């Protein structure tokens, strides 16, 4: 009978310890989506045709051709001679049946000492406007698990023959990062 009492007492003590640890744990019990104090990272860059000779430029598929596939430079500034910080690649099918497709993705790849990684931006419901607000749905490297907003704005071009340049503003959040993110 004494061993059974000791066993019951040990079980009660174990349950009490688990409950106390759960109540006094330093881990936040709030939902991460309700935590407004998490830092945002704001970035601004440009997507444009790389500065190369006209003889090596490959034509880009027109939007009425069925698919828009592109490979562009990601630069710090609006001039095509600005420092390249990465690349922008994408595959968009603007046809009505595929306009909301999850396969319409723009990838921004960063190759700088400060930011090394990539972002995936979902291009659902892209319209022919000068400003597009798209959703950041993930990332790799420095941008692992990023979520947020990507605003694409077409800049005014100096030449009517030039490929359009886009100013991209990113507002990013990262789950489970307790330190302040530089920005």
C-alpha positions as CSV (number, residue, x, y, z in Angstrom):
1,X,0.0,0.0,0.0
2,X,2.9,2.4,0.8
3,X,4.4,2.1,-2.7
4,X,1.0,2.9,-4.3
5,X,0.7,6.1,-2.1
6,X,4.3,7.1,-3.1
7,X,3.4,6.5,-6.8
8,X,0.3,8.7,-6.5
9,X,2.2,11.4,-4.7
10,X,4.9,11.4,-7.4
11,X,2.3,11.7,-10.2
12,X,0.6,14.7,-8.4
13,X,4.0,16.4,-8.0
14,X,4.9,15.7,-11.7
15,X,1.5,17.2,-12.9
16,X,2.0,20.2,-10.6
17,X,5.5,20.8,-12.1
18,X,4.2,20.6,-15.7
19,X,1.4,23.1,-14.9
20,X,3.8,25.5,-13.2
21,X,6.3,25.4,-16.0
22,X,3.5,26.1,-18.5
23,X,2.2,29.0,-16.5
24,X,5.6,30.6,-15.7
25,X,7.3,29.9,-19.1
26,X,9.1,32.9,-20.6
27,X,7.7,31.9,-24.1
28,X,4.9,34.2,-25.2
29,X,1.5,32.6,-25.2
30,X,0.1,35.2,-27.7
31,X,-0.5,34.4,-31.3
32,X,2.3,35.8,-33.5
33,X,-0.2,37.4,-35.8
34,X,-1.6,39.5,-33.0
35,X,1.9,40.8,-31.9
36,X,2.2,44.3,-33.4
37,X,5.7,44.8,-31.9
38,X,7.5,42.6,-34.3
39,X,9.8,44.7,-36.5
40,X,9.3,45.3,-40.2
41,X,12.0,45.4,-42.8
42,X,11.5,48.0,-45.5
43,X,13.5,47.7,-48.7
44,X,13.5,49.7,-52.0
45,X,15.0,48.6,-55.3
46,X,14.5,48.7,-59.0
47,X,13.8,45.9,-61.6
48,X,15.2,46.7,-65.0
49,X,16.9,45.3,-68.0
50,X,20.6,44.7,-67.3
51,X,23.1,47.2,-68.9
52,X,24.3,45.1,-71.8
53,X,24.8,45.6,-75.5
54,X,21.7,45.6,-77.7
55,X,23.1,42.7,-79.8
56,X,22.8,40.3,-76.8
57,X,19.3,41.5,-75.7
58,X,16.7,38.7,-76.1
59,X,13.1,39.7,-76.8
60,X,10.6,39.3,-74.0
61,X,7.3,37.5,-74.6
62,X,4.4,39.9,-75.0
63,X,1.5,39.7,-72.6
64,X,-0.9,38.7,-75.3
65,X,1.4,35.7,-76.2
66,X,0.0,33.6,-73.4
67,X,2.9,33.8,-70.9
68,X,5.3,36.5,-69.7
69,X,8.7,35.1,-68.7
70,X,11.4,37.5,-67.6
71,X,14.9,37.7,-66.2
72,X,15.9,41.2,-65.1
73,X,18.5,42.9,-62.9
74,X,17.7,44.1,-59.4
75,X,19.5,47.4,-58.7
76,X,19.9,49.9,-55.9
77,X,18.9,52.9,-58.1
78,X,16.7,53.8,-61.1
79,X,19.6,54.1,-63.6
80,X,20.6,51.0,-65.5
81,X,24.2,51.7,-64.4
82,X,23.2,51.5,-60.7
83,X,24.8,48.8,-58.6
84,X,23.3,45.4,-59.2
85,X,22.1,43.7,-55.9
86,X,20.5,40.6,-57.4
87,X,18.1,39.4,-60.0
88,X,14.3,39.3,-60.6
89,X,12.8,36.4,-62.4
90,X,9.3,35.4,-63.1
91,X,6.6,33.5,-64.9
92,X,3.2,35.0,-65.3
93,X,0.3,33.7,-67.3
94,X,-2.0,36.8,-67.7
95,X,-4.8,34.7,-69.4
96,X,-8.1,35.0,-67.5
97,X,-8.3,31.3,-66.5
98,X,-4.8,31.5,-65.0
99,X,-4.8,35.0,-63.6
100,X,-5.4,33.9,-60.1
101,X,-3.0,30.9,-60.3
102,X,-0.5,30.2,-57.6
103,X,2.0,29.5,-60.3
104,X,2.3,33.2,-61.2
105,X,5.4,33.9,-59.1
106,X,8.1,36.6,-59.1
107,X,11.4,35.6,-57.5
108,X,13.7,38.3,-56.2
109,X,17.2,37.0,-55.4
110,X,19.6,39.1,-53.4
111,X,23.3,38.7,-53.6
112,X,24.8,41.3,-51.2
113,X,26.9,40.9,-48.1
114,X,24.0,42.2,-46.0
115,X,21.1,40.4,-47.7
116,X,21.7,37.0,-49.1
117,X,18.7,35.0,-50.1
118,X,15.5,35.2,-52.1
119,X,11.9,36.2,-51.9
120,X,8.8,34.7,-53.5
121,X,6.1,37.1,-54.5
122,X,2.7,35.8,-55.6
123,X,1.5,37.6,-58.7
124,X,-2.2,36.9,-58.5
125,X,-4.6,39.3,-60.2
126,X,-2.0,41.3,-62.0
127,X,-3.6,44.1,-63.9
128,X,-2.2,46.4,-66.5
129,X,-1.7,49.4,-64.1
130,X,1.3,51.5,-63.2
131,X,1.1,50.3,-59.6
132,X,0.6,46.7,-58.3
133,X,0.3,45.5,-54.7
134,X,1.4,41.9,-54.5
135,X,1.9,39.4,-51.6
136,X,5.2,38.2,-50.4
137,X,4.6,34.5,-49.7
138,X,8.0,33.2,-48.5
139,X,11.8,33.4,-48.8
140,X,15.1,31.7,-48.3
141,X,18.4,32.6,-46.6
142,X,18.2,36.0,-44.8
143,X,14.5,36.2,-45.9
144,X,13.5,32.7,-44.7
145,X,9.7,32.5,-44.0
146,X,9.2,36.2,-44.9
147,X,5.7,37.5,-45.3
148,X,4.5,41.0,-46.4
149,X,3.7,43.3,-49.2
150,X,5.5,44.1,-52.4
151,X,4.5,47.3,-54.3
152,X,5.6,47.5,-57.9
153,X,5.4,50.9,-59.7
154,X,6.5,51.5,-63.3
155,X,8.9,54.4,-63.5
156,X,8.9,57.0,-66.2
157,X,11.2,55.9,-69.0
158,X,13.5,58.3,-70.9
159,X,13.1,56.4,-74.1
160,X,10.0,54.9,-75.7
161,X,12.1,51.9,-76.9
162,X,13.5,51.1,-73.5
163,X,12.1,48.2,-71.5
164,X,10.1,49.5,-68.5
165,X,11.8,49.9,-65.1
166,X,9.9,49.1,-62.0
167,X,10.4,50.6,-58.5
168,X,9.8,47.9,-55.9
169,X,9.0,48.7,-52.3
170,X,9.0,45.8,-49.9
171,X,7.4,45.6,-46.4
172,X,8.5,42.4,-44.7
173,X,7.8,40.6,-41.5
174,X,9.6,37.5,-40.2
175,X,8.1,34.9,-37.8
176,X,10.0,34.1,-34.6
177,X,12.7,36.8,-34.9
178,X,13.1,38.4,-31.5
179,X,16.0,40.7,-32.5
180,X,15.6,44.0,-34.2
181,X,16.0,43.8,-38.0
182,X,18.1,46.5,-39.6
183,X,16.3,48.6,-42.1
